[in-house]
């Protein structure tokens, strides 16, 4: 399973579409372990581009602080699950919390 997390200054970026880079984290859900992490610069912002790009990267799940409704719909169409309202933290901490079923999600911080 591959999880994508938008980054700013090495931690989760609250604004998905305007982040510096993405952490792609490969996990084994059965053993609840992180296999690898790859950081990739974010492509230039283009509305509607990221869901297709992430699908091509093999992403299964996105953990983010906020995402607009249109993007949420596009990710759903691509079969990629999105968790919004995640706190600002290091990607490995967020992924491990997700794997352990302890990830605390708040409100979607995106208002469009």
Beta strands, then each sheet from edge to edge (+ up, - down):
strand 1: 2-8
strand 2: 11-12
strand 3: 21-28
strand 4: 33-41
strand 5: 61-63
strand 6: 81-83
sheet 1: 2+ 1- 3+ 4-
sheet 2: 2+ 1- 5- 6-
end
